[in-house]
């Protein structure tokens, strides 16, 4: 897959298939298509040390999600509840949709 094209979308439910968080499931909260990365809720947590400033007078250590490569994520189908590969199809009205390769149902990100 070339950079800038991704089949992952905001609010998709995904499972991590490799790395330190392997097997964990989360929801995509931000996608970076040009970098081929995504941020997943409560996955790949990192600590950020910040000095006290005008905006943040307390300072301290904050935990936040770091971006993870999309190749390390696998989409979970909402119909068959399994990790699946997808294909893209064009409907009669001309809209492109993502389709689960296991059950054949269309996949929409849950809001």
C-alpha positions in Angstrom: 0.0 0.0 0.0 1.4 3.4 -1.0 1.7 6.3 1.5 -1.4 8.4 1.7 -3.9 5.7 1.1 -5.5 4.0 4.1 -8.6 1.9 4.7 -8.8 2.8 8.4 -11.2 5.5 9.3 -12.1 7.5 12.5 -14.1 5.5 15.1 -13.2 2.1 13.5 -12.7 -0.7 16.1 -9.3 -2.3 15.6 -7.1 -5.0 17.1 -3.3 -4.6 17.5 -1.6 -7.6 15.7 2.0 -6.9 16.6 4.1 -5.0 19.1 3.9 -4.5 22.8 0.1 -4.1 22.8 -0.6 -7.2 20.7 -4.1 -8.6 21.1 -5.6 -5.4 22.6 -8.7 -3.8 21.0 -9.4 -0.1 20.7 -11.1 2.6 18.8 -9.3 4.9 16.3 -9.3 8.5 17.5 -7.0 10.1 14.9 -5.7 9.0 11.5 -2.6 10.3 9.7 -2.9 9.0 6.1 0.3 10.6 4.8 2.3 8.9 7.6 0.4 5.7 7.4 -0.3 5.8 11.1 -3.2 6.1 13.5 -3.8 6.9 17.2 -5.9 4.2 19.0 -7.7 4.8 22.3 -5.6 3.5 25.3 -3.0 1.8 23.0 0.7 2.6 22.7 0.6 5.0 25.7 3.6 7.3 26.2 4.6 9.7 28.9 5.2 13.4 28.2 7.2 15.4 30.7 6.2 19.1 30.7 7.5 22.1 32.4 5.2 24.5 34.2 4.1 27.3 31.8 1.5 30.0 31.5 -1.1 27.6 30.1 -0.2 24.7 32.4 1.0 26.0 35.8 1.2 22.6 37.4 3.5 20.9 34.9 4.3 17.2 35.4 4.1 13.9 33.6 1.1 13.3 31.3 0.2 10.0 29.6 -1.1 10.2 26.0 -1.5 7.9 23.0 1.3 7.7 20.4 0.6 7.0 16.8 1.0 3.4 15.7 1.6 2.1 12.2 -1.5 1.0 10.4 0.2 -2.2 9.3 0.1 -3.3 13.0 -3.7 -2.9 13.2 -6.5 -5.1 11.9 -10.1 -4.0 11.4 -12.8 -5.7 13.5 -16.0 -6.3 11.5 -19.1 -5.1 13.5 -21.3 -7.9 12.0 -19.1 -11.0 12.4 -17.0 -9.5 15.3 -13.7 -11.0 13.9 -10.6 -9.3 12.6 -11.0 -9.1 8.9 -9.4 -7.9 5.7 -11.6 -5.7 3.6 -12.2 -5.0 -0.1 -13.6 -1.9 -1.7 -16.7 -2.1 -3.9 -18.6 0.5 -5.9 -22.4 0.4 -5.4 -25.0 1.1 -8.1 -25.3 4.7 -7.1 -21.6 5.2 -7.5 -20.5 5.3 -3.8 -17.5 3.4 -2.6 -17.9 1.2 0.4 -15.7 -1.1 2.4 -16.8 -4.7 2.5 -15.8 -7.5 4.9 -14.1 -10.4 3.1 -15.4 -13.0 5.7 -19.1 -12.1 5.9 -19.6 -9.8 2.9 -21.3 -7.0 4.9 -20.5 -3.3 4.4 -18.4 -1.7 7.1 -19.2 1.8 8.4 -17.3 3.4 11.3 -19.5 3.5 14.4 -20.0 7.1 15.6 
